[in-house]
Amino acid sequence: MLNIANFKKDIRSKIIDGLAIVLFLWLIAYVIRLMQIPFEKQFGNPGQLVYSIGLLAVAIIFLERSQVQRFSQMMRAWYGMASGVFAWAFTRISSEISQIDLSTYSSLLILIMIGLIIAVLWRKELSLGPQFFALVFIMNWVGVIFYTWLSILSGWNIIFRNLIYLSGFCAILFFLLGIWYLFIRTEWRIQRMWLAIWIWFLGTYIGYVFLNWFYLNS
């Protein structure tokens, strides 16, 4: 149920710490992909290698900035999220250069190992910025594996053929629920920023399923 009073409460924060983050992450991914194209077309793999090293450098710089204690929590979270997007772009381009499939069983095992390490360190060792970095990076990888495996299942049997679209419609449902929760139920800025990452992920997956977006791979 839409509560107008709750909707208007902290509306500026809900836009800046919620919807703006979703648009910010999409914009970064889009720019990264656009800048990759000339390197890929003009210089091939050597050009992509240089470009990927640049992305890694930016990711590390942003990750370091996300741990500077004199910055506000929100600023550290922004740096952490941006670092996660750049780190994923480096991982994706590196896998293309070396022809490594990020959705294989071995890649899944590596992802599980990384996820378990992050889970162990999450509460006691990871500060806020690296937490946002880890979530954005992991969600990108999980999205690629999930979509790829659904595509494989869809090719095996007619029963599974519509699984991808079904998952897309489920993502739309949770995307709308996330928007509703953001404007009606959230109370704190950091809470909205955490929720914004999930909204971004769901929106990205929706675009990937229905519009053939490339953001999950960027």
N, C-alpha and C positions, 0 to 999 in steps of 0.2 A: 504494500500500500504506500502511495506517495505522500509523504509528510512535508508540506511546503516549508514549515519552520526549520526542520532538519535539513532540507535541501538548501536553503539560503544560508544556514549557519556555516561560517568559514568557507564560503563559496570560492573565495580567491585561492585559498590553500588547496581546495579540492581540484581546482583547475591547474594550478602550478605544480603541486606535488602529485597530481594524479594524471590527468589527461595530457599535460605538457610533457611528462616523462615518456608516455607512450609515443607521442609524436617525435620526441627527441631521439629515442632509440631507433625508430623507423628512419628518421632523417640520416642518422649516422650510417646505418646499414646501406642506405641508398647511395650516399656519397662515396662510401668505400667501394661499392660495386662499380659506380660510374668511373672512378679514378683507376680501377683495375683494368678496364677495357683497353685504353691506349697502351698500357704496359704489355698486356697480353697480345695485342695485335701487332705492335711494332717490334717488340723485342722477344716475344715468346717466353719460354721458361726462365731464361736468365733475367729478363725484365720483371717477371712475376716474383722471382726470388728476391731481387732488390726491393721490390714493393712490399713483400711480406715481411722482410726484415724491418722496414720502416714502420709497418703496422705493429710489430712486436715491440719496437722501441717506444712507440706511443702508448701501447698497453702497459708497459712497465712503468713509464713516467706517471701515467694516470693512477696506477695501482699504488705507487709510492705516495702520490698526493692524497690518495684516499685515506692515508693513515696519519696525516698531519693533524695533531691534536688541537692546534689553534684554530682550525677550520670548524665550522658548525657541523652538526650531524648531517644536515641536509646536503651540504657541500661535499662532505666525504662520501655520502651515498651516491651523489651524482657522478663523482669521479670513479667510484667503484663500478657503477653500471656501464659507464663509457669504456672503462678498461676491459670489462667482460666482452663487450661487442668487438673491440679491436683484437683481443686475444682470440676470439672465435674466428674472426676473419683471417688471422694469421694461420690458425690451425687448418681451416678449410683450404686456403690457397696452397699451403705446404703439402696437404694431402693430394691436391690436384697435380702438383709438380712431381711428386714421387709416386703418383698413381696408387694411392692407398685409399681404400674404401672405408669411410668412417662409420658405416652401418653394418660391418661384418660382426661375426661372433667374437673375434679377437678384440675388435674395437669396443664392443659392448663390455667385455671383461675389463678392459682398461678403464672405461667410463665407470664401471661399478667400483673398481679399486679407488679411483679418484673421488667418487662420491662418498665412499666409506671413510676415507681419510679426512675429507672435509667435515663429515658428520661428527667424527671424533674430536676434531679441533674446533668445531663451530662455537660452542658456548664459552669455552675457557681461553682459547688461544686466538681466535679470529676476531678482529675488531669490526666495526660496522662496515667500513668501506670494503674490505676483503670479503665480507659476507655477501654484499650486493654483487661484487665481482663474480664470486663463485656461483651464485644462483643464476645470473644471466648466462654465464659460460655453459653451465651444466644444462640449462633449459634449451639452449640452441642445439646442443648435441643430442639430447633426448628427442627433440622435435624431428631431427633428421632421421634418427633410427626408427622412430615410431612411424613416420610417413613412408619411409622406404619399405619397411616390413609389411605395412598395410598394402602397399602397391604390389609386393610379391604375392601376398595372399589373394589379392584381387585377380591375379593372372592364373591362379591355380584352379579355381572353381567358380562357377557362376554364382554360387551362394555368397561368396566373399566379394563379388564384383563391386557391390555398392558400399563396402565397408568404409572406404575413404570418404565418400560423401556423407555417410552416416556419422562418421567421426567429425566431419566439418559442421554438420547441423548441431551436434552435441557441443562443439566449441562455440557456436553462435549462442546457444542457450546460456552457457557459463559466462561468455563474454558479456551478455546483457545483464546477467545477475551480478557480475563484477562491477559494471557501471552503476547499477542500482545501489549496491552495497557501498560503493565509493561516495556517492552523493547523499545517501540517507543514513548509513550506519557508522561510518568511520568517525573517530574522535580526535586522532593525533596525526601529525604530519608524517612521521615515520611510518605509521600504520598505512597511510595512503600511498606512500612510496613503495612499500612492499606489495600492496595490492596492485599498483600500477604495473609492476613487472609481470604479474599473472595476466592482467588485461592485455598487455603488449604481446605476450606469448600466444594467448588465445586468438587475438586479432591477426597476428602474423600467420598462425596456422590456418585460419579461415581464408586469408588471402592466398596462401599457398595451395589450398585445396581447390578453391573456386576461381581464382584469378591468375594462378600460376605465378605468384610472386616469387622472387628469389631471395627474400629477406632472411629466411631461415638459413640459407647457405651463404649469407654475406656477413 
